[in-house]
Amino acid sequence: MDESKKTKILIIEDDRFIAKMYQTKLSLEGYDVDVAENGQIGVEKIKSFQPDLVLLDIIMPEMDGFGVLEVIRDDAAINSTPVIIMSNLAQEDHLKRAKALGAKDYIVKSQYTPLDVVKKIQEVLAR
């Protein structure tokens, strides 16, 4: 596959084990994957890496996922980047807030396998 044509995915996740697991799975599925370990680095990487989609955790150091969503929404250069929230938090208010800030979908980590996440990414990218 032509490297420049690969779909680029940025994982913003502070749990190194989870980030590595998804990075490995998505790379095996043919995606060009980068990882940011906190929201602040994530925002910088969205601008430099220019991903086709972002997988975003909510609870992180430096800047949480909601803060990242606010920055994305308010920056015309990156606000069309689709974001899927991937969190352990299943509270309805988190889901509503994420959607209000522009998240395309919301995944509760414990309820999805890596393959389910790949399918969700494919659905969101096809929209």
C-alpha angles and dihedrals in degrees: 000000000000106000093217091055097052116116107250121223126186118203113202103192132136095203102089094200093054093043092050093046092053093040090055094045094047092045089053088051089057101260125137101236133193128178133213118192097209141018096259093055088041093059090050091049093049087059096044103033093037096207124203088223139009127216104204132192118207106211108060140131123260095019127006125226093263089055090051091050090051092051091048093048092049096047113080091200093063107018094102091061108113114235128199114195113222110190144148088225113097099176115136092228091057090051092049093046092049092050091046089054091052106266110157094211143357124224124190102214096218091055098051133065118214088256090054088052091052089052091049090050090051090050093050093045090050093056 
